[in-house]
Amino acid sequence: MNASTVIEKLKEISSPVYREGMLRFGIENSKALGVKVPALRKLAKEIKKDHQLAQQLWETEIHEARLLATMIADPKQVTEKQFDKWVLDFETWDVCDQACGNLFDQTPFAIEKALDYSAREEEFVKRAGFVLMAELAVHDKKADDLVFIQFFPIIEREAWDERNFVKKAVNWALRQIGKRNNTLKPLAIATAERILQQNSKPAKWIANDALRELRNR
């Protein structure tokens, strides 16, 4: 299957109504066709892993083509150059999250990039740093607790960022790391309590939301 064939399939299963509705979820839709994620996952299963096709789909800049690319790309073939390029191309939170959760968290660069991107200024690059932390906490079952302990000072450091897509990712990372096990949970709670003392609106939201979930588990 080539990229042109895939795009035609995407157009066939697209919905103008769904495309308009994407805006309600904060997804910019000027490059979108309007295809739901479950339909993309079904198509990805038909295609299977095809790294070359994934790269071709990514270059079309079509929203759903990029989402599909994250599902069929092979993490074993992802280079550091591709990792950086795709992250710099992020224009919406959902492509960011799908790329991190479907693909990038399975690469050997994931921890390094989480640390790097978390200090970047670009909104979706910075979001990617914290989404990687959250996805690693969920998916990397073999990772040592020290991997996640090193993330706490960064989460605390960046809790000032009031941009919605960054703030929510910082919160997500803190909660997921805290939910990983009983060693990390009290450390996450302590981090949230320190964040609460920063006395800024985003910090208070991040901390209170995390504490509400972690203390009730």
N, CA, C and O of each residue as an XYZ file, in Angstrom:
868
protein
N       0.852     -1.192      0.000
C       0.000      0.000      0.000
C       0.892      1.250      0.000
O       1.834      1.343      0.787
N       0.594      2.198     -0.877
C       1.390      3.418     -0.917
C       0.641      4.578     -0.267
O      -0.527      4.449      0.101
N       1.325      5.707     -0.132
C       0.744      6.838      0.581
C      -0.512      7.361     -0.104
O      -1.479      7.718      0.569
N      -0.508      7.412     -1.417
C      -1.676      7.923     -2.153
C      -2.905      7.067     -1.904
O      -4.008      7.583     -1.725
N      -2.708      5.754     -1.894
C      -3.822      4.837     -1.630
C      -4.372      5.038     -0.225
O      -5.584      5.048     -0.015
N      -3.470      5.196      0.725
C      -3.880      5.407      2.114
C      -4.674      6.708      2.259
O      -5.694      6.739      2.948
N      -4.216      7.762      1.623
C      -4.920      9.049      1.707
C      -6.322      8.924      1.133
O      -7.272      9.487      1.676
N      -6.451      8.196      0.047
C      -7.779      7.986     -0.542
C      -8.683      7.227      0.425
O      -9.865      7.545      0.558
N      -8.125      6.228      1.096
C      -8.904      5.483      2.088
C      -9.347      6.400      3.235
O     -10.476      6.310      3.718
N      -8.434      7.282      3.658
C      -8.765      8.211      4.738
C      -9.901      9.150      4.325
O     -10.787      9.458      5.122
N      -9.861      9.588      3.096
C     -10.919     10.476      2.595
C     -12.266      9.760      2.556
O     -13.307     10.357      2.829
N     -12.231      8.471      2.213
C     -13.464      7.686      2.134
C     -14.129      7.529      3.498
O     -15.356      7.495      3.591
N     -13.335      7.435      4.544
C     -13.905      7.210      5.881
C     -13.965      8.497      6.716
O     -14.227      8.456      7.918
N     -13.722      9.621      6.070
C     -13.734     10.894      6.793
C     -15.148     11.420      6.972
O     -16.070     11.014      6.264
N     -15.307     12.321      7.921
C     -16.603     12.914      8.223
C     -16.461     14.415      8.435
O     -15.751     14.840      9.346
N     -17.118     15.224      7.617
C     -17.063     16.677      7.806
C     -17.587     17.105      9.178
O     -17.103     18.074      9.764
N     -18.574     16.376      9.676
C     -19.147     16.692     10.985
C     -18.105     16.462     12.084
O     -17.940     17.286     12.983
N     -17.404     15.323     11.993
C     -16.365     15.043     12.984
C     -15.229     16.055     12.869
O     -14.665     16.483     13.876
N     -14.903     16.428     11.649
C     -13.837     17.403     11.440
C     -14.165     18.716     12.140
O     -13.301     19.305     12.791
N     -15.394     19.171     12.013
C     -15.796     20.410     12.692
C     -15.764     20.248     14.196
O     -15.402     21.174     14.923
N     -16.143     19.067     14.663
C     -16.175     18.818     16.100
C     -14.810     18.772     16.753
O     -14.707     18.911     17.972
N     -13.762     18.582     15.973
C     -12.408     18.532     16.519
C     -12.046     19.820     17.235
O     -11.283     19.810     18.201
N     -12.590     20.919     16.762
C     -12.278     22.221     17.361
C     -12.713     22.291     18.820
O     -12.092     22.984     19.627
N     -13.776     21.576     19.152
C     -14.269     21.586     20.539
C     -13.270     20.944     21.497
O     -13.293     21.212     22.698
N     -12.407     20.108     20.968
C     -11.414     19.424     21.794
C     -10.047     20.091     21.689
O      -9.035     19.524     22.099
N     -10.028     21.289     21.140
C      -8.777     22.036     21.047
C      -7.840     21.514     19.983
O      -6.626     21.699     20.078
N      -8.395     20.851     18.951
C      -7.569     20.307     17.871
C      -7.750     21.172     16.631
O      -8.839     21.225     16.060
N      -6.704     21.835     16.224
C      -6.744     22.684     15.030
C      -6.977     21.783     13.813
O      -6.265     20.796     13.625
N      -7.971     22.121     12.988
C      -8.397     21.173     11.958
C      -8.169     21.621     10.516
O      -8.736     21.036      9.593
N      -7.351     22.644     10.311
C      -7.167     23.152      8.940
C      -6.492     22.127      8.026
O      -6.637     22.192      6.805
N      -5.748     21.172      8.621
C      -5.096     20.144      7.810
C      -5.717     18.768      8.044
O      -5.117     17.741      7.728
N      -6.916     18.765      8.598
C      -7.571     17.502      8.959
C      -8.637     17.103      7.943
O      -9.197     17.938      7.233
N      -8.897     15.795      7.898
C      -9.965     15.259      7.051
C     -11.214     14.977      7.871
O     -12.336     15.114      7.382
N     -11.009     14.581      9.127
C     -12.132     14.238      9.990
C     -12.322     12.741     10.105
O     -13.388     12.221      9.776
N     -11.284     12.035     10.575
C     -11.350     10.586     10.755
C     -11.119     10.266     12.227
O     -10.166     10.760     12.829
N     -11.978      9.449     12.801
C     -11.874      9.112     14.209
C     -10.703      8.159     14.458
O     -10.339      7.365     13.591
N     -10.127      8.250     15.646
C      -8.961      7.440     16.003
C      -9.245      5.931     15.909
O      -8.386      5.204     15.409
N     -10.403      5.421     16.361
C     -10.636      3.977     16.215
C     -10.567      3.510     14.756
O     -10.086      2.412     14.480
N     -11.039      4.328     13.840
C     -10.960      3.973     12.418
C      -9.510      3.961     11.950
O      -9.125      3.135     11.123
N      -8.709      4.878     12.481
C      -7.289      4.904     12.137
C      -6.580      3.668     12.691
O      -5.715      3.094     12.029
N      -6.943      3.270     13.888
C      -6.318      2.081     14.478
C      -6.683      0.820     13.674
O      -5.855     -0.074     13.498
N      -7.902      0.765     13.203
C      -8.330     -0.371     12.378
C      -7.515     -0.423     11.089
O      -7.064     -1.491     10.673
N      -7.331      0.729     10.465
C      -6.540      0.799      9.240
C      -5.085      0.441      9.516
O      -4.443     -0.228      8.706
N      -4.563      0.884     10.658
C      -3.179      0.573     11.025
C      -2.978     -0.936     11.159
O      -1.920     -1.449     10.796
N      -3.980     -1.653     11.676
C      -3.880     -3.099     11.813
C      -3.824     -3.772     10.448
O      -3.146     -4.785     10.273
N      -4.537     -3.206      9.490
C      -4.518     -3.752      8.124
C      -3.151     -3.536      7.479
O      -2.625     -4.418      6.800
N      -2.593     -2.363      7.699
C      -1.309     -2.033      7.077
C      -0.151     -2.747      7.752
O       0.796     -3.166      7.088
N      -0.224     -2.887      9.080
C       0.859     -3.412      9.915
C       2.039     -2.432      9.921
O       1.917     -1.312      9.424
N       3.163     -2.845     10.474
C       4.321     -1.945     10.567
C       4.915     -1.698      9.181
O       5.215     -2.633      8.439
N       5.075     -0.439      8.859
C       5.664     -0.062      7.567
C       6.319      1.300      7.758
O       5.685      2.342      7.592
N       7.590      1.272      8.109
C       8.266      2.503      8.498
C       8.409      3.478      7.338
O       8.273      4.687      7.521
N       8.677      2.967      6.168
C       8.822      3.846      5.003
C       7.505      4.539      4.682
O       7.478      5.739      4.409
N       6.423      3.784      4.714
C       5.106      4.373      4.464
C       4.776      5.404      5.535
O       4.208      6.453      5.233
N       5.127      5.113      6.776
C       4.875      6.058      7.869
C       5.559      7.390      7.593
O       4.967      8.450      7.799
N       6.788      7.338      7.135
C       7.521      8.562      6.832
C       6.879      9.327      5.677
O       6.819     10.557      5.693
N       6.408      8.600      4.693
C       5.734      9.231      3.554
C       4.431      9.897      3.995
O       4.121     11.010      3.571
N       3.681      9.215      4.838
C       2.421      9.776      5.333
C       2.683     11.029      6.165
O       1.942     12.009      6.078
N       3.731     10.987      6.962
C       4.055     12.150      7.797
C       4.310     13.384      6.932
O       3.884     14.486      7.279
N       4.989     13.205      5.831
C       5.366     14.332      4.980
C       4.172     14.954      4.259
O       4.289     16.054      3.719
N       3.029     14.274      4.241
C       1.839     14.874      3.607
C       1.285     16.031      4.432
O       0.564     16.881      3.908
N       1.619     16.066      5.717
C       1.146     17.067      6.678
C      -0.352     16.950      6.992
O      -0.889     17.767      7.741
N      -1.024     15.949      6.429
C      -2.436     15.724      6.735
C      -2.549     15.178      8.160
O      -1.840     14.245      8.538
N      -3.428     15.757      8.924
C      -3.549     15.430     10.348
C      -3.687     13.925     10.587
O      -2.922     13.341     11.355
N      -4.652     13.310      9.934
C      -4.900     11.885     10.158
C      -3.793     11.011      9.581
O      -3.533      9.923     10.094
N      -3.149     11.470      8.535
C      -2.024     10.723      7.979
C      -0.886     10.675      8.994
O      -0.203      9.661      9.133
N      -0.697     11.772      9.691
C       0.343     11.798     10.717
C      -0.036     10.931     11.919
O       0.819     10.250     12.486
N      -1.298     10.955     12.304
C      -1.729     10.066     13.386
C      -1.494      8.615     13.001
O      -0.984      7.829     13.800
N      -1.863      8.262     11.782
C      -1.673      6.894     11.300
C      -0.193      6.547     11.240
O       0.195      5.420     11.547
N       0.624      7.498     10.851
C       2.071      7.268     10.783
C       2.629      6.852     12.133
O       3.517      6.003     12.201
N       2.121      7.439     13.204
C       2.616      7.083     14.543
C       2.241      5.654     14.917
O       2.881      5.040     15.771
N       1.204      5.132     14.274
C       0.727      3.783     14.585
C       1.442      2.698     13.789
O       1.535      1.559     14.247
N       1.946      3.033     12.606
C       2.561      2.009     11.764
C       4.087      2.128     11.697
O       4.755      1.241     11.166
N       4.634      3.214     12.231
C       6.095      3.359     12.248
C       6.706      2.316     13.182
O       6.081      1.898     14.157
N       7.914      1.910     12.875
C       8.620      0.895     13.668
C       9.576      1.600     14.628
O      10.514      2.255     14.175
N       9.367      1.484     15.938
C      10.247      2.161     16.891
C      11.707      1.731     16.769
O      12.611      2.491     17.115
N      11.937      0.512     16.277
C      13.314      0.023     16.116
C      14.043      0.746     14.984
O      15.272      0.733     14.921
N      13.275      1.377     14.092
C      13.890      2.073     12.961
C      13.913      3.591     13.140
O      14.434      4.312     12.289
N      13.356      4.065     14.232
C      13.349      5.508     14.484
C      14.760      5.975     14.825
O      15.405      5.442     15.728
N      15.221      6.965     14.096
C      16.519      7.567     14.395
C      16.316      8.794     15.272
O      15.206      9.314     15.387
N      17.389      9.244     15.880
C      17.293     10.453     16.696
C      16.904     11.653     15.828
O      16.169     12.534     16.275
N      17.393     11.684     14.601
C      17.059     12.770     13.673
C      15.573     12.783     13.365
O      14.951     13.846     13.353
N      14.991     11.602     13.114
C      13.551     11.528     12.851
C      12.757     11.930     14.078
O      11.764     12.651     13.974
N      13.187     11.469     15.233
C      12.536     11.796     16.501
C      12.413     13.320     16.628
O      11.324     13.849     16.851
N      13.537     14.009     16.484
C      13.551     15.469     16.624
C      12.707     16.157     15.554
O      11.997     17.119     15.846
N      12.782     15.674     14.334
C      12.030     16.298     13.249
C      10.535     16.200     13.479
O       9.815     17.192     13.361
N      10.067     15.003     13.807
C       8.629     14.829     14.003
C       8.128     15.678     15.169
O       7.056     16.278     15.091
N       8.900     15.726     16.242
C       8.475     16.511     17.399
C       8.386     18.001     17.042
O       7.462     18.691     17.473
N       9.330     18.480     16.269
C       9.281     19.884     15.836
C       8.110     20.151     14.905
O       7.679     21.295     14.765
N       7.592     19.106     14.265
C       6.445     19.240     13.360
C       5.102     19.245     14.090
O       4.075     19.552     13.484
N       5.093     18.911     15.379
C       3.823     18.826     16.104
C       3.068     20.155     16.045
O       3.626     21.219     16.310
N       1.787     20.062     15.690
C       0.935     21.255     15.641
C      -0.314     21.110     16.499
O      -1.030     22.085     16.727
N      -0.582     19.884     16.978
C      -1.760     19.628     17.802
C      -1.387     18.671     18.930
O      -0.437     17.897     18.816
N      -2.146     18.736     20.011
C      -1.835     17.905     21.171
C      -2.049     16.423     20.891
O      -1.331     15.584     21.435
N      -3.031     16.088     20.047
C      -3.321     14.670     19.839
C      -2.238     13.978     19.022
O      -1.914     12.822     19.296
N      -1.669     14.653     18.026
C      -0.561     14.065     17.281
C       0.648     13.905     18.209
O       1.349     12.894     18.158
N       0.879     14.896     19.040
C       1.953     14.812     20.038
C       1.776     13.581     20.917
O       2.707     12.795     21.091
N       0.591     13.422     21.463
C       0.351     12.340     22.416
C       0.398     10.964     21.754
O       0.934     10.011     22.320
N      -0.171     10.870     20.541
C      -0.147      9.587     19.837
C       1.272      9.198     19.455
O       1.648      8.030     19.561
N       2.062     10.169     19.013
C       3.444      9.878     18.638
C       4.244      9.397     19.844
O       5.017      8.444     19.745
N       4.056     10.057     20.976
C       4.787      9.676     22.186
C       4.327      8.328     22.719
O       5.152      7.516     23.139
N       3.025      8.080     22.708
C       2.474      6.863     23.294
C       2.491      5.649     22.389
O       2.536      4.518     22.874
N       2.454      5.862     21.077
C       2.467      4.745     20.132
C       3.871      4.361     19.697
O       4.112      3.222     19.295
N       4.800      5.311     19.776
C       6.066      5.127     19.092
C       7.295      5.543     19.906
O       8.155      4.716     20.213
N       7.368      6.825     20.247
C       8.613      7.370     20.775
C       8.997      6.826     22.137
O      10.184      6.741     22.452
N       8.022      6.456     22.950
C       8.371      5.937     24.276
C       9.004      4.542     24.195
O       9.506      4.031     25.196
N       8.979      3.931     23.014
C       9.578      2.610     22.824
C      10.987      2.685     22.236
O      11.617      1.655     21.995
N      11.472      3.885     22.010
C      12.807      4.050     21.430
C      13.860      4.194     22.532
O      13.520      4.523     23.669
N      15.124      3.953     22.210
C      16.180      4.116     23.220
C      16.472      5.572     23.570
O      17.242      5.852     24.489
N      15.852      6.500     22.832
C      16.087      7.924     23.079
C      15.056      8.540     24.023
O      15.173      9.714     24.376
N      14.060      7.776     24.434
C      12.891      8.344     25.107
C      13.247      9.129     26.370
O      12.771     10.250     26.547
N      14.067      8.567     27.240
C      14.396      9.236     28.501
C      15.200     10.503     28.233
O      14.919     11.563     28.792
N      16.189     10.378     27.381
C      17.021     11.532     27.033
C      16.173     12.668     26.445
O      16.362     13.835     26.788
N      15.246     12.312     25.564
C      14.418     13.334     24.918
C      13.411     13.945     25.894
O      13.094     15.131     25.799
N      12.914     13.144     26.821
C      12.004     13.683     27.837
C      12.710     14.779     28.634
O      12.134     15.833     28.901
N      13.943     14.521     29.003
C      14.725     15.507     29.753
C      14.998     16.749     28.905
O      14.890     17.876     29.388
N      15.346     16.537     27.658
C      15.676     17.635     26.752
C      14.454     18.496     26.440
O      14.483     19.715     26.611
N      13.390     17.855     25.986
C      12.221     18.608     25.528
C      11.520     19.359     26.656
O      10.892     20.391     26.420
N      11.626     18.847     27.874
C      10.926     19.481     29.002
C      11.428     20.896     29.274
O      10.751     21.681     29.939
N      12.602     21.218     28.765
C      13.168     22.558     28.978
C      13.013     23.460     27.755
O      13.481     24.598     27.755
N      12.361     22.952     26.725
C      12.229     23.722     25.491
C      11.098     24.732     25.598
O      10.207     24.594     26.437
N      11.139     25.745     24.747
C      10.135     26.799     24.780
C       8.905     26.455     23.938
O       7.783     26.801     24.308
N       9.114     25.769     22.795
C       7.992     25.476     21.900
C       6.924     24.660     22.641
O       7.235     23.677     23.314
N       5.674     25.083     22.506
C       4.602     24.499     23.316
C       4.486     22.987     23.155
O       4.447     22.267     24.152
N       4.431     22.498     21.931
C       4.202     21.068     21.739
C       5.482     20.247     21.888
O       5.412     19.045     22.145
N       6.632     20.865     21.733
C       7.895     20.175     22.033
C       7.982     19.967     23.549
O       8.314     18.882     24.024
N       7.678     21.023     24.286
C       7.712     20.923     25.745
C       6.665     19.930     26.242
O       6.929     19.143     27.152
N       5.481     19.971     25.644
C       4.455     18.998     26.023
C       4.976     17.582     25.790
O       4.768     16.694     26.618
N       5.652     17.376     24.664
C       6.166     16.043     24.346
C       7.095     15.521     25.449
O       7.080     14.331     25.764
N       7.893     16.404     26.026
C       8.785     15.979     27.095
C       8.027     15.360     28.253
O       8.421     14.319     28.779
N       6.939     16.001     28.649
C       6.175     15.500     29.797
C       5.263     14.341     29.433
O       5.013     13.469     30.266
N       4.758     14.316     28.199
C       3.968     13.164     27.755
C       4.855     11.924     27.716
O       4.413     10.834     28.077
N       6.091     12.082     27.285
C       7.023     10.948     27.307
C       7.210     10.414     28.723
O       7.235      9.202     28.936
N       7.343     11.322     29.694
C       7.470     10.884     31.085
C       6.248     10.069     31.506
O       6.381      9.013     32.125
N       5.066     10.564     31.167
C       3.827      9.873     31.534
C       3.726      8.516     30.844
O       3.368      7.522     31.476
N       4.040      8.472     29.557
C       3.925      7.222     28.804
C       4.966      6.197     29.257
O       4.675      5.002     29.314
N       6.155      6.650     29.573
C       7.177      5.733     30.103
C       6.720      5.126     31.430
O       6.949      3.947     31.698
N       6.074      5.944     32.247
C       5.589      5.448     33.538
C       4.555      4.344     33.364
O       4.464      3.432     34.186
N       3.788      4.431     32.300
C       2.746      3.431     32.031
C       3.316      2.212     31.305
O       2.991      1.077     31.654
N       4.150      2.436     30.314
C       4.521      1.363     29.387
C       5.847      0.666     29.673
O       5.996     -0.516     29.360
N       6.802      1.366     30.256
C       8.119      0.754     30.466
C       8.150      0.041     31.815
O       8.553      0.609     32.830
N       7.718     -1.204     31.798
C       7.564     -1.962     33.037
C       8.903     -2.310     33.688
O       8.959     -2.583     34.887
N       9.974     -2.302     32.906
C      11.276     -2.716     33.425
C      12.130     -1.554     33.926
O      13.187     -1.773     34.518
N      11.685     -0.336     33.697
C      12.497      0.829     34.073
C      12.667      0.917     35.586
O      11.730      0.662     36.343
N      13.853      1.276     36.008
C      14.148      1.451     37.427
C      13.453      2.706     37.956
O      13.221      3.661     37.213
N      13.128      2.690     39.239
C      12.483      3.862     39.850
C      13.328      5.122     39.703
O      12.787      6.227     39.654
N      14.638      4.967     39.633
C      15.520      6.128     39.517
C      15.260      6.911     38.232
O      15.474      8.122     38.183
N      14.798      6.212     37.193
C      14.445      6.898     35.943
C      13.383      7.950     36.218
O      13.452      9.062     35.696
N      12.405      7.598     37.033
C      11.276      8.485     37.286
C      11.565      9.488     38.397
O      11.031     10.597     38.394
N      12.402      9.100     39.334
C      12.774     10.027     40.404
C      13.472     11.258     39.836
O      13.301     12.364     40.349
N      14.256     11.069     38.782
C      14.944     12.215     38.177
C      13.979     13.184     37.499
O      14.336     14.331     37.229
N      12.745     12.722     37.219
C      11.762     13.592     36.580
C      11.087     14.546     37.577
O      10.598     15.602     37.175
N      11.054     14.197     38.850
C      10.325     15.026     39.825
C      10.836     16.466     39.895
O      10.018     17.386     39.881
N      12.149     16.706     39.968
C      12.615     18.099     40.014
C      12.253     18.890     38.754
O      12.040     20.101     38.813
N      12.185     18.195     37.616
C      11.831     18.871     36.367
C      10.357     19.235     36.369
O       9.982     20.332     35.957
N       9.529     18.320     36.829
C       8.090     18.596     36.951
C       7.874     19.796     37.864
O       7.082     20.689     37.561
N       8.587     19.806     38.982
C       8.481     20.914     39.927
C       8.974     22.214     39.299
O       8.369     23.270     39.481
N      10.061     22.129     38.570
C      10.659     23.318     37.939
C       9.742     23.958     36.912
O       9.712     25.182     36.784
N       8.989     23.140     36.176
C       8.193     23.655     35.056
C       6.718     23.858     35.385
O       5.918     24.118     34.486
N       6.351     23.747     36.637
C       4.943     23.856     37.017
C       4.381     25.270     36.886
O       3.182     25.479     37.073
N       5.228     26.231     36.570
C       4.794     27.624     36.400
C       4.120     27.864     35.057
O       3.389     28.842     34.904
N       4.353     26.987     34.074
C       3.922     27.238     32.696
C       2.400     27.201     32.607
O       1.784     26.164     32.853
N       1.801     28.325     32.257
C       0.345     28.428     32.253
C      -0.301     27.982     30.953
O      -1.528     27.926     30.867
N       0.489     27.665     29.947
C      -0.088     27.217     28.677
C      -0.814     25.893     28.891
O      -0.261     24.956     29.467
N      -2.043     25.827     28.427
C      -2.919     24.713     28.740
C      -2.322     23.355     28.380
O      -2.376     22.421     29.181
N      -1.750     23.238     27.175
C      -1.259     21.938     26.733
C       0.018     21.532     27.450
O       0.325     20.343     27.541
N       0.759     22.496     27.956
C       1.939     22.176     28.764
C       1.513     21.841     30.184
O       1.932     20.827     30.742
N       0.693     22.679     30.758
C       0.232     22.491     32.138
C      -0.400     21.106     32.330
O      -0.120     20.423     33.315
N      -1.241     20.702     31.393
C      -1.919     19.411     31.514
C      -0.931     18.251     31.389
O      -1.103     17.215     32.032
N       0.097     18.422     30.565
C       1.089     17.361     30.413
C       1.963     17.230     31.657
O       2.313     16.119     32.054
N       2.317     18.358     32.273
C       3.086     18.330     33.523
C       2.288     17.581     34.592
O       2.827     16.735     35.305
N       1.023     17.898     34.689
C       0.137     17.236     35.638
C       0.027     15.738     35.350
O       0.081     14.913     36.262
N      -0.125     15.409     34.089
C      -0.249     14.008     33.661
C       0.992     13.216     34.055
O       0.886     12.109     34.583
N       2.166     13.785     33.798
C       3.408     13.107     34.148
C       3.489     12.853     35.652
O       3.852     11.757     36.081
N       3.158     13.848     36.436
C       3.217     13.710     37.896
C       2.269     12.620     38.385
O       2.641     11.799     39.223
N       1.063     12.615     37.869
C       0.077     11.614     38.303
C       0.474     10.203     37.890
O       0.381      9.270     38.687
N       0.914     10.046     36.650
C       1.253      8.696     36.168
C       2.473      8.121     36.877
O       2.520      6.927     37.174
N       3.441      8.959     37.141
C       4.610      8.469     37.874
C       4.206      8.072     39.289
O       4.653      7.048     39.807
N       3.362      8.886     39.909
C       2.906      8.577     41.258
C       2.087      7.298     41.342
O       2.095      6.610     42.363
N       1.383      6.985     40.264
C       0.541      5.781     40.240
C       1.323      4.523     39.863
O       0.782      3.418     39.895
N       2.586      4.695     39.510
C       3.358      3.552     39.027
C       3.576      2.498     40.112
O       3.416      1.305     39.854
N       3.941      2.928     41.326
C       4.132      1.970     42.420
C       4.147      2.707     43.759
O       4.090      3.936     43.809
N       4.225      1.939     44.833
C       4.143      2.522     46.174
C       5.432      3.198     46.630
O       5.448      3.874     47.659
N       6.493      3.024     45.883
C       7.729      3.758     46.181
C       7.648      5.171     45.612
O       8.032      6.140     46.267
N       7.153      5.270     44.404
C       7.084      6.563     43.725
C       5.899      7.416     44.185
O       5.943      8.643     44.101
N       4.859      6.773     44.663
C       3.666      7.520     45.060
C       3.942      8.582     46.125
O       3.581      9.740     45.913
N       4.566      8.248     47.260
C       4.815      9.297     48.269
C       5.757     10.383     47.769
O       5.663     11.532     48.203
N       6.661     10.033     46.864
C       7.565     11.028     46.295
C       6.800     11.976     45.372
O       7.093     13.171     45.314
N       5.830     11.440     44.660
C       4.991     12.276     43.796
C       4.123     13.207     44.637
O       3.949     14.378     44.301
N       3.586     12.683     45.720
C       2.768     13.505     46.620
C       3.620     14.627     47.225
O       3.173     15.771     47.305
N       4.825     14.304     47.642
C       5.720     15.330     48.205
C       6.067     16.389     47.163
O       6.166     17.573     47.483
N       6.252     15.958     45.916
C       6.530     16.898     44.832
C       5.341     17.819     44.615
O       5.504     19.028     44.452
N       4.141     17.243     44.615
C       2.925     18.042     44.439
C       2.763     19.049     45.572
O       2.347     20.186     45.345
N       3.089     18.632     46.783
C       2.971     19.543     47.937
C       3.948     20.716     47.818
O       3.628     21.840     48.207
N       5.136     20.447     47.281
C       6.091     21.536     47.063
C       5.618     22.462     45.938
O       5.761     23.682     46.022
N       5.064     21.873     44.902
C       4.536     22.673     43.785
C       3.435     23.602     44.276
O       3.323     24.746     43.835
N       2.633     23.094     45.186
C       1.526     23.893     45.735
C       2.034     25.172     46.389
O       1.328     26.180     46.414
N       3.239     25.137     46.912
C       3.802     26.302     47.591
C       4.346     27.351     46.617
O       4.761     28.429     47.042
N       4.349     27.048     45.326
C       4.859     28.006     44.350
C       3.941     29.214     44.198
O       4.367     30.275     43.743
N       2.704     29.047     44.577
C       1.761     30.162     44.637
C       1.511     30.817     43.273
O       1.368     32.036     43.175
N       1.460     29.997     42.234
C       1.028     30.483     40.921
C      -0.203     29.680     40.517
O      -0.397     28.562     40.994
N      -1.016     30.224     39.664
C      -2.266     29.572     39.277
C      -2.038     28.210     38.627
O      -2.683     27.239     39.023
N      -1.126     28.100     37.625
C      -0.915     26.775     37.036
C      -0.339     25.773     38.031
O      -0.713     24.600     38.017
N       0.567     26.226     38.891
C       1.164     25.319     39.881
C       0.110     24.789     40.842
O       0.100     23.603     41.174
N      -0.765     25.662     41.280
C      -1.830     25.232     42.200
C      -2.754     24.218     41.538
O      -3.162     23.239     42.163
N      -3.085     24.459     40.260
C      -3.956     23.512     39.554
C      -3.268     22.168     39.402
O      -3.862     21.130     39.694
N      -2.028     22.175     38.952
C      -1.266     20.934     38.764
C      -1.192     20.150     40.077
O      -1.441     18.945     40.104
N      -0.853     20.836     41.150
C      -0.667     20.177     42.442
C      -1.975     19.653     43.010
O      -2.056     18.496     43.422
N      -2.986     20.487     43.034
C      -4.262     20.075     43.620
C      -4.891     18.905     42.875
O      -5.431     17.987     43.493
N      -4.820     18.939     41.534
C      -5.396     17.852     40.749
C      -4.633     16.552     41.000
O      -5.241     15.492     41.145
N      -3.304     16.634     41.051
C      -2.500     15.441     41.304
C      -2.740     14.901     42.714
O      -2.885     13.693     42.898
N      -2.781     15.775     43.691
C      -2.989     15.346     45.079
C      -4.355     14.681     45.254
O      -4.491     13.695     45.978
N      -5.348     15.230     44.589
C      -6.701     14.673     44.686
C      -6.703     13.221     44.203
O      -7.356     12.370     44.809
N      -5.991     12.935     43.135
C      -5.967     11.570     42.612
C      -5.045     10.657     43.416
O      -5.414      9.530     43.747
N      -3.860     11.139     43.725
C      -2.872     10.284     44.379
C      -3.242      9.949     45.821
O      -2.968      8.842     46.285
N      -3.855     10.879     46.525
C      -4.223     10.625     47.921
C      -5.424      9.716     48.041
O      -5.667      9.147     49.106
N      -6.181      9.568     46.965
C      -7.384      8.724     46.993
C      -7.122      7.326     46.462
O      -8.048      6.521     46.355
N      -5.867      7.026     46.125
C      -5.542      5.695     45.589
C      -5.109      4.749     46.716
O      -4.796      3.586     46.460
